[in-house]
Amino acid sequence: MGGWYWIGVCAGLGAAAGVLLAGLAGRALAAAVVGAVVGAAIGFGVHSWQSGGWADVALGAVGGVLGGFGTGPVVRGALGRGGTRGGTSVLVASASLVVAGFAFVPVLGYVEALALPALATRLRKRAPERYAGLRTLARD
């Protein structure tokens, strides 16, 4: 396979690392930073083994950042709606395995790295407004 394939694999595996870390950390910024480091390490490992150049390292890091930021709203929403931290971590870790598996499908690694932040943007737009509810009646 060409270098473009391995670059896409690094982007997808970096995104999977960001998803996993977002599930474990629960914070998007921490997951993005550590995801960038893990994605770069994955890219460096692939770079030393297959063709693709330094783009493997760069897109692995970018995939880690995008995966961490893209999964953060999902984790935050699950925890905010009453999900347990352990259960959410297990489910998101399972999803990261699926993301890692799809990274080996040609071109899908690139798509994953771009689709996760798009998902986060869509979830932020669909989030309901804060509603005071019956607390406004209790001001008497």
C-alpha positions in Angstrom: 0.0 0.0 0.0 1.1 3.6 -0.5 2.1 6.0 2.1 -1.3 7.7 2.0 -2.8 4.5 3.5 -0.5 4.5 6.5 -1.0 8.2 7.1 -4.7 7.6 7.2 -4.2 4.6 9.6 -2.2 6.9 11.9 -4.9 9.6 11.8 -7.5 7.0 12.7 -5.5 5.4 15.4 -4.7 8.8 16.9 -8.4 9.6 16.8 -9.1 6.3 18.6 -6.5 7.2 21.2 -8.2 10.5 21.8 -11.6 8.8 22.1 -10.2 6.4 24.7 -8.5 9.1 26.7 -11.6 11.3 26.6 -13.6 8.4 28.1 -11.0 7.8 30.8 -10.2 11.4 31.7 -13.7 12.9 31.2 -12.1 16.2 30.1 -11.7 17.1 26.5 -8.6 19.3 26.9 -6.7 16.8 28.8 -7.7 14.0 26.4 -6.7 16.2 23.4 -3.3 17.0 24.8 -2.5 13.4 25.9 -4.2 12.1 22.7 -1.8 14.3 20.6 1.2 12.7 22.4 -0.1 9.2 22.0 -1.1 9.8 18.4 2.4 11.2 17.6 3.9 8.1 19.3 1.7 5.8 17.1 2.7 7.8 14.1 6.4 7.6 14.9 6.1 3.8 15.3 4.4 3.5 12.0 6.9 5.9 10.4 9.8 3.8 11.5 8.1 0.7 10.1 6.2 1.7 6.9 6.5 4.5 4.3 4.5 7.7 4.9 7.1 10.1 6.1 6.7 12.5 9.0 3.0 13.0 8.0 2.4 9.8 10.0 3.5 11.6 13.1 1.7 14.8 12.3 -1.6 13.3 11.4 -1.4 10.8 14.3 -1.1 13.8 16.7 -3.9 15.7 14.9 -6.1 12.7 15.0 -5.5 12.5 18.8 -6.4 16.1 19.3 -9.6 15.8 17.2 -10.6 12.6 18.8 -10.2 14.0 22.3 -12.2 17.2 21.5 -14.8 15.3 19.5 -15.6 12.9 22.2 -15.5 15.3 25.1 -19.1 16.6 24.7 -20.4 13.0 24.4 -18.7 12.0 27.7 -19.8 15.3 29.4 -23.3 14.8 28.3 -23.5 11.2 29.5 -22.1 12.1 32.9 -24.4 15.1 33.2 -27.4 13.0 32.5 -26.7 10.6 35.3 -24.3 8.1 33.8 -21.6 6.6 36.0 -18.0 7.4 35.3 -17.1 3.7 35.1 -19.9 2.7 32.8 -19.2 5.7 30.5 -15.5 4.8 30.4 -16.3 1.2 29.5 -18.7 2.2 26.7 -16.3 4.9 25.3 -13.4 2.5 25.5 -15.4 0.0 23.5 -16.2 2.7 20.9 -12.5 3.5 20.7 -11.8 -0.1 19.7 -14.3 0.2 16.9 -12.7 3.5 15.8 -9.3 1.8 15.8 -10.6 -1.1 13.7 -12.1 1.2 11.2 -8.8 3.1 10.9 -7.4 0.2 8.9 -10.1 0.6 6.2 -8.5 2.7 3.4 -9.5 6.4 3.6 -11.7 5.8 6.6 -9.0 7.0 9.1 -9.1 10.4 7.6 -12.9 10.5 7.7 -12.9 9.4 11.4 -10.5 12.2 12.4 -12.7 14.8 10.7 -16.1 13.3 11.7 -15.5 13.3 15.5 -15.2 17.1 15.8 -18.2 17.5 13.5 -20.2 15.2 15.8 -19.1 17.4 18.8 -20.3 20.6 17.0 -23.6 19.0 16.2 -24.1 17.9 19.8 -23.3 21.4 21.1 -25.9 22.9 18.8 -28.5 20.4 19.9 -27.9 20.9 23.6 -31.0 22.2 25.4 -31.0 25.6 27.0 -30.7 25.7 30.8 -34.2 26.0 32.2 -34.9 27.3 35.6 -38.0 25.1 36.0 -39.7 25.3 39.4 -36.8 27.1 41.0 -38.3 30.4 39.9 -41.4 29.8 42.0 -39.4 29.2 45.1 -38.2 32.8 45.4 -41.0 33.9 47.7 
